[in-house]
Amino acid sequence: MYIAMNRFKINPGYEQGFEEIWASRNSSLDTVPGYHSFKLLRETSAKDQVEKFTMYSTLTIWESEQSFRDWTRSENFRQAHANAGAAKGTYQGPPHLELFDVVMAETKES
């Protein structure tokens, strides 16, 4: 498994709009080979309140690094990111991409 995370610093007062952007997007990820899951995370620690931003992360789980790389070169990727720059004033800079190989995983049995 392979994980791609993007971290976003969001200006105060723009949190709801940022979340709505993600909720209303047409990602079509469920049609992409090798895609497993997506989560939008909002940090809850108080440290960023001093720094005057809200930290968000996206977490996407892929079957392999190659599956992720193939998606980033696809028309699906271009369409999913077509409106990325439309939210003026929302971001304190570009997102920070972090990529991970999963070396160990545990899940709860149902």
MODELLER restraints for C-alpha pairs under 7 A, 6 or more apart:
rsr = mdl.restraints
at = mdl.atoms
rsr.add(forms.Gaussian(group=physical.xy_distance, feature=features.Distance(at['CA:1:A'], at['CA:61:A']), mean=6.96, stdev=0.5))
rsr.add(forms.Gaussian(group=physical.xy_distance, feature=features.Distance(at['CA:1:A'], at['CA:62:A']), mean=5.72, stdev=0.5))
rsr.add(forms.Gaussian(group=physical.xy_distance, feature=features.Distance(at['CA:1:A'], at['CA:63:A']), mean=4.71, stdev=0.5))
rsr.add(forms.Gaussian(group=physical.xy_distance, feature=features.Distance(at['CA:1:A'], at['CA:64:A']), mean=5.11, stdev=0.5))
rsr.add(forms.Gaussian(group=physical.xy_distance, feature=features.Distance(at['CA:1:A'], at['CA:101:A']), mean=6.40, stdev=0.5))
rsr.add(forms.Gaussian(group=physical.xy_distance, feature=features.Distance(at['CA:1:A'], at['CA:102:A']), mean=5.45, stdev=0.5))
rsr.add(forms.Gaussian(group=physical.xy_distance, feature=features.Distance(at['CA:2:A'], at['CA:61:A']), mean=5.85, stdev=0.5))
rsr.add(forms.Gaussian(group=physical.xy_distance, feature=features.Distance(at['CA:2:A'], at['CA:62:A']), mean=5.00, stdev=0.5))
rsr.add(forms.Gaussian(group=physical.xy_distance, feature=features.Distance(at['CA:2:A'], at['CA:63:A']), mean=6.13, stdev=0.5))
rsr.add(forms.Gaussian(group=physical.xy_distance, feature=features.Distance(at['CA:2:A'], at['CA:64:A']), mean=5.11, stdev=0.5))
rsr.add(forms.Gaussian(group=physical.xy_distance, feature=features.Distance(at['CA:2:A'], at['CA:65:A']), mean=5.54, stdev=0.5))
rsr.add(forms.Gaussian(group=physical.xy_distance, feature=features.Distance(at['CA:2:A'], at['CA:100:A']), mean=5.82, stdev=0.5))
rsr.add(forms.Gaussian(group=physical.xy_distance, feature=features.Distance(at['CA:2:A'], at['CA:101:A']), mean=4.80, stdev=0.5))
rsr.add(forms.Gaussian(group=physical.xy_distance, feature=features.Distance(at['CA:2:A'], at['CA:102:A']), mean=5.75, stdev=0.5))
rsr.add(forms.Gaussian(group=physical.xy_distance, feature=features.Distance(at['CA:3:A'], at['CA:59:A']), mean=6.82, stdev=0.5))
rsr.add(forms.Gaussian(group=physical.xy_distance, feature=features.Distance(at['CA:3:A'], at['CA:60:A']), mean=5.67, stdev=0.5))
rsr.add(forms.Gaussian(group=physical.xy_distance, feature=features.Distance(at['CA:3:A'], at['CA:61:A']), mean=4.69, stdev=0.5))
rsr.add(forms.Gaussian(group=physical.xy_distance, feature=features.Distance(at['CA:3:A'], at['CA:62:A']), mean=6.12, stdev=0.5))
rsr.add(forms.Gaussian(group=physical.xy_distance, feature=features.Distance(at['CA:3:A'], at['CA:99:A']), mean=5.80, stdev=0.5))
rsr.add(forms.Gaussian(group=physical.xy_distance, feature=features.Distance(at['CA:3:A'], at['CA:100:A']), mean=5.03, stdev=0.5))
rsr.add(forms.Gaussian(group=physical.xy_distance, feature=features.Distance(at['CA:3:A'], at['CA:101:A']), mean=6.43, stdev=0.5))
rsr.add(forms.Gaussian(group=physical.xy_distance, feature=features.Distance(at['CA:4:A'], at['CA:59:A']), mean=5.91, stdev=0.5))
rsr.add(forms.Gaussian(group=physical.xy_distance, feature=features.Distance(at['CA:4:A'], at['CA:60:A']), mean=5.27, stdev=0.5))
rsr.add(forms.Gaussian(group=physical.xy_distance, feature=features.Distance(at['CA:4:A'], at['CA:61:A']), mean=6.63, stdev=0.5))
rsr.add(forms.Gaussian(group=physical.xy_distance, feature=features.Distance(at['CA:4:A'], at['CA:98:A']), mean=6.00, stdev=0.5))
rsr.add(forms.Gaussian(group=physical.xy_distance, feature=features.Distance(at['CA:4:A'], at['CA:99:A']), mean=4.69, stdev=0.5))
rsr.add(forms.Gaussian(group=physical.xy_distance, feature=features.Distance(at['CA:4:A'], at['CA:100:A']), mean=6.47, stdev=0.5))
rsr.add(forms.Gaussian(group=physical.xy_distance, feature=features.Distance(at['CA:5:A'], at['CA:57:A']), mean=6.36, stdev=0.5))
rsr.add(forms.Gaussian(group=physical.xy_distance, feature=features.Distance(at['CA:5:A'], at['CA:58:A']), mean=5.26, stdev=0.5))
rsr.add(forms.Gaussian(group=physical.xy_distance, feature=features.Distance(at['CA:5:A'], at['CA:59:A']), mean=4.64, stdev=0.5))
rsr.add(forms.Gaussian(group=physical.xy_distance, feature=features.Distance(at['CA:5:A'], at['CA:60:A']), mean=6.44, stdev=0.5))
rsr.add(forms.Gaussian(group=physical.xy_distance, feature=features.Distance(at['CA:5:A'], at['CA:97:A']), mean=5.74, stdev=0.5))
rsr.add(forms.Gaussian(group=physical.xy_distance, feature=features.Distance(at['CA:5:A'], at['CA:98:A']), mean=5.09, stdev=0.5))
rsr.add(forms.Gaussian(group=physical.xy_distance, feature=features.Distance(at['CA:5:A'], at['CA:99:A']), mean=6.28, stdev=0.5))
rsr.add(forms.Gaussian(group=physical.xy_distance, feature=features.Distance(at['CA:6:A'], at['CA:57:A']), mean=5.36, stdev=0.5))
rsr.add(forms.Gaussian(group=physical.xy_distance, feature=features.Distance(at['CA:6:A'], at['CA:58:A']), mean=5.23, stdev=0.5))
rsr.add(forms.Gaussian(group=physical.xy_distance, feature=features.Distance(at['CA:6:A'], at['CA:95:A']), mean=5.85, stdev=0.5))
rsr.add(forms.Gaussian(group=physical.xy_distance, feature=features.Distance(at['CA:6:A'], at['CA:96:A']), mean=5.32, stdev=0.5))
rsr.add(forms.Gaussian(group=physical.xy_distance, feature=features.Distance(at['CA:6:A'], at['CA:97:A']), mean=4.42, stdev=0.5))
rsr.add(forms.Gaussian(group=physical.xy_distance, feature=features.Distance(at['CA:6:A'], at['CA:98:A']), mean=6.18, stdev=0.5))
rsr.add(forms.Gaussian(group=physical.xy_distance, feature=features.Distance(at['CA:7:A'], at['CA:55:A']), mean=6.88, stdev=0.5))
rsr.add(forms.Gaussian(group=physical.xy_distance, feature=features.Distance(at['CA:7:A'], at['CA:56:A']), mean=5.70, stdev=0.5))
rsr.add(forms.Gaussian(group=physical.xy_distance, feature=features.Distance(at['CA:7:A'], at['CA:57:A']), mean=4.35, stdev=0.5))
rsr.add(forms.Gaussian(group=physical.xy_distance, feature=features.Distance(at['CA:7:A'], at['CA:58:A']), mean=6.67, stdev=0.5))
rsr.add(forms.Gaussian(group=physical.xy_distance, feature=features.Distance(at['CA:7:A'], at['CA:95:A']), mean=5.33, stdev=0.5))
rsr.add(forms.Gaussian(group=physical.xy_distance, feature=features.Distance(at['CA:7:A'], at['CA:96:A']), mean=5.01, stdev=0.5))
rsr.add(forms.Gaussian(group=physical.xy_distance, feature=features.Distance(at['CA:7:A'], at['CA:97:A']), mean=6.54, stdev=0.5))
rsr.add(forms.Gaussian(group=physical.xy_distance, feature=features.Distance(at['CA:8:A'], at['CA:55:A']), mean=5.70, stdev=0.5))
rsr.add(forms.Gaussian(group=physical.xy_distance, feature=features.Distance(at['CA:8:A'], at['CA:56:A']), mean=5.09, stdev=0.5))
rsr.add(forms.Gaussian(group=physical.xy_distance, feature=features.Distance(at['CA:8:A'], at['CA:57:A']), mean=6.10, stdev=0.5))
rsr.add(forms.Gaussian(group=physical.xy_distance, feature=features.Distance(at['CA:8:A'], at['CA:95:A']), mean=4.85, stdev=0.5))
rsr.add(forms.Gaussian(group=physical.xy_distance, feature=features.Distance(at['CA:8:A'], at['CA:96:A']), mean=6.76, stdev=0.5))
rsr.add(forms.Gaussian(group=physical.xy_distance, feature=features.Distance(at['CA:9:A'], at['CA:53:A']), mean=5.80, stdev=0.5))
rsr.add(forms.Gaussian(group=physical.xy_distance, feature=features.Distance(at['CA:9:A'], at['CA:54:A']), mean=5.75, stdev=0.5))
rsr.add(forms.Gaussian(group=physical.xy_distance, feature=features.Distance(at['CA:9:A'], at['CA:55:A']), mean=4.82, stdev=0.5))
rsr.add(forms.Gaussian(group=physical.xy_distance, feature=features.Distance(at['CA:9:A'], at['CA:56:A']), mean=6.56, stdev=0.5))
rsr.add(forms.Gaussian(group=physical.xy_distance, feature=features.Distance(at['CA:9:A'], at['CA:91:A']), mean=5.91, stdev=0.5))
rsr.add(forms.Gaussian(group=physical.xy_distance, feature=features.Distance(at['CA:9:A'], at['CA:92:A']), mean=5.49, stdev=0.5))
rsr.add(forms.Gaussian(group=physical.xy_distance, feature=features.Distance(at['CA:10:A'], at['CA:53:A']), mean=5.34, stdev=0.5))
rsr.add(forms.Gaussian(group=physical.xy_distance, feature=features.Distance(at['CA:10:A'], at['CA:54:A']), mean=5.07, stdev=0.5))
rsr.add(forms.Gaussian(group=physical.xy_distance, feature=features.Distance(at['CA:10:A'], at['CA:55:A']), mean=6.24, stdev=0.5))
rsr.add(forms.Gaussian(group=physical.xy_distance, feature=features.Distance(at['CA:10:A'], at['CA:90:A']), mean=5.65, stdev=0.5))
rsr.add(forms.Gaussian(group=physical.xy_distance, feature=features.Distance(at['CA:10:A'], at['CA:91:A']), mean=4.77, stdev=0.5))
rsr.add(forms.Gaussian(group=physical.xy_distance, feature=features.Distance(at['CA:10:A'], at['CA:92:A']), mean=5.97, stdev=0.5))
rsr.add(forms.Gaussian(group=physical.xy_distance, feature=features.Distance(at['CA:11:A'], at['CA:53:A']), mean=4.95, stdev=0.5))
rsr.add(forms.Gaussian(group=physical.xy_distance, feature=features.Distance(at['CA:11:A'], at['CA:54:A']), mean=6.55, stdev=0.5))
rsr.add(forms.Gaussian(group=physical.xy_distance, feature=features.Distance(at['CA:11:A'], at['CA:90:A']), mean=5.55, stdev=0.5))
rsr.add(forms.Gaussian(group=physical.xy_distance, feature=features.Distance(at['CA:11:A'], at['CA:91:A']), mean=5.94, stdev=0.5))
rsr.add(forms.Gaussian(group=physical.xy_distance, feature=features.Distance(at['CA:11:A'], at['CA:92:A']), mean=6.27, stdev=0.5))
rsr.add(forms.Gaussian(group=physical.xy_distance, feature=features.Distance(at['CA:12:A'], at['CA:52:A']), mean=6.68, stdev=0.5))
rsr.add(forms.Gaussian(group=physical.xy_distance, feature=features.Distance(at['CA:12:A'], at['CA:53:A']), mean=5.63, stdev=0.5))
rsr.add(forms.Gaussian(group=physical.xy_distance, feature=features.Distance(at['CA:12:A'], at['CA:54:A']), mean=6.67, stdev=0.5))
rsr.add(forms.Gaussian(group=physical.xy_distance, feature=features.Distance(at['CA:14:A'], at['CA:90:A']), mean=5.52, stdev=0.5))
rsr.add(forms.Gaussian(group=physical.xy_distance, feature=features.Distance(at['CA:25:A'], at['CA:80:A']), mean=6.91, stdev=0.5))
rsr.add(forms.Gaussian(group=physical.xy_distance, feature=features.Distance(at['CA:26:A'], at['CA:80:A']), mean=6.16, stdev=0.5))
rsr.add(forms.Gaussian(group=physical.xy_distance, feature=features.Distance(at['CA:27:A'], at['CA:80:A']), mean=4.82, stdev=0.5))
rsr.add(forms.Gaussian(group=physical.xy_distance, feature=features.Distance(at['CA:29:A'], at['CA:35:A']), mean=6.63, stdev=0.5))
rsr.add(forms.Gaussian(group=physical.xy_distance, feature=features.Distance(at['CA:33:A'], at['CA:67:A']), mean=6.68, stdev=0.5))
rsr.add(forms.Gaussian(group=physical.xy_distance, feature=features.Distance(at['CA:34:A'], at['CA:62:A']), mean=5.53, stdev=0.5))
rsr.add(forms.Gaussian(group=physical.xy_distance, feature=features.Distance(at['CA:34:A'], at['CA:63:A']), mean=4.73, stdev=0.5))
rsr.add(forms.Gaussian(group=physical.xy_distance, feature=features.Distance(at['CA:34:A'], at['CA:64:A']), mean=6.84, stdev=0.5))
rsr.add(forms.Gaussian(group=physical.xy_distance, feature=features.Distance(at['CA:34:A'], at['CA:67:A']), mean=5.13, stdev=0.5))
rsr.add(forms.Gaussian(group=physical.xy_distance, feature=features.Distance(at['CA:35:A'], at['CA:61:A']), mean=6.51, stdev=0.5))
rsr.add(forms.Gaussian(group=physical.xy_distance, feature=features.Distance(at['CA:35:A'], at['CA:62:A']), mean=4.72, stdev=0.5))
rsr.add(forms.Gaussian(group=physical.xy_distance, feature=features.Distance(at['CA:35:A'], at['CA:63:A']), mean=6.27, stdev=0.5))
rsr.add(forms.Gaussian(group=physical.xy_distance, feature=features.Distance(at['CA:36:A'], at['CA:61:A']), mean=5.30, stdev=0.5))
rsr.add(forms.Gaussian(group=physical.xy_distance, feature=features.Distance(at['CA:36:A'], at['CA:62:A']), mean=5.32, stdev=0.5))
rsr.add(forms.Gaussian(group=physical.xy_distance, feature=features.Distance(at['CA:36:A'], at['CA:63:A']), mean=6.71, stdev=0.5))
rsr.add(forms.Gaussian(group=physical.xy_distance, feature=features.Distance(at['CA:37:A'], at['CA:60:A']), mean=5.66, stdev=0.5))
rsr.add(forms.Gaussian(group=physical.xy_distance, feature=features.Distance(at['CA:37:A'], at['CA:61:A']), mean=5.22, stdev=0.5))
rsr.add(forms.Gaussian(group=physical.xy_distance, feature=features.Distance(at['CA:38:A'], at['CA:59:A']), mean=5.62, stdev=0.5))
rsr.add(forms.Gaussian(group=physical.xy_distance, feature=features.Distance(at['CA:38:A'], at['CA:60:A']), mean=4.43, stdev=0.5))
rsr.add(forms.Gaussian(group=physical.xy_distance, feature=features.Distance(at['CA:38:A'], at['CA:61:A']), mean=6.50, stdev=0.5))
rsr.add(forms.Gaussian(group=physical.xy_distance, feature=features.Distance(at['CA:39:A'], at['CA:58:A']), mean=5.72, stdev=0.5))
rsr.add(forms.Gaussian(group=physical.xy_distance, feature=features.Distance(at['CA:39:A'], at['CA:59:A']), mean=5.12, stdev=0.5))
rsr.add(forms.Gaussian(group=physical.xy_distance, feature=features.Distance(at['CA:39:A'], at['CA:60:A']), mean=6.51, stdev=0.5))
rsr.add(forms.Gaussian(group=physical.xy_distance, feature=features.Distance(at['CA:40:A'], at['CA:57:A']), mean=5.96, stdev=0.5))
rsr.add(forms.Gaussian(group=physical.xy_distance, feature=features.Distance(at['CA:40:A'], at['CA:58:A']), mean=4.61, stdev=0.5))
rsr.add(forms.Gaussian(group=physical.xy_distance, feature=features.Distance(at['CA:40:A'], at['CA:59:A']), mean=6.47, stdev=0.5))
rsr.add(forms.Gaussian(group=physical.xy_distance, feature=features.Distance(at['CA:41:A'], at['CA:56:A']), mean=5.43, stdev=0.5))
rsr.add(forms.Gaussian(group=physical.xy_distance, feature=features.Distance(at['CA:41:A'], at['CA:57:A']), mean=5.00, stdev=0.5))
rsr.add(forms.Gaussian(group=physical.xy_distance, feature=features.Distance(at['CA:41:A'], at['CA:58:A']), mean=6.04, stdev=0.5))
rsr.add(forms.Gaussian(group=physical.xy_distance, feature=features.Distance(at['CA:42:A'], at['CA:55:A']), mean=6.13, stdev=0.5))
rsr.add(forms.Gaussian(group=physical.xy_distance, feature=features.Distance(at['CA:42:A'], at['CA:56:A']), mean=4.50, stdev=0.5))
rsr.add(forms.Gaussian(group=physical.xy_distance, feature=features.Distance(at['CA:42:A'], at['CA:57:A']), mean=6.55, stdev=0.5))
rsr.add(forms.Gaussian(group=physical.xy_distance, feature=features.Distance(at['CA:43:A'], at['CA:55:A']), mean=5.48, stdev=0.5))
rsr.add(forms.Gaussian(group=physical.xy_distance, feature=features.Distance(at['CA:43:A'], at['CA:56:A']), mean=6.02, stdev=0.5))
rsr.add(forms.Gaussian(group=physical.xy_distance, feature=features.Distance(at['CA:48:A'], at['CA:54:A']), mean=6.21, stdev=0.5))
rsr.add(forms.Gaussian(group=physical.xy_distance, feature=features.Distance(at['CA:62:A'], at['CA:68:A']), mean=6.19, stdev=0.5))
rsr.add(forms.Gaussian(group=physical.xy_distance, feature=features.Distance(at['CA:71:A'], at['CA:77:A']), mean=6.05, stdev=0.5))
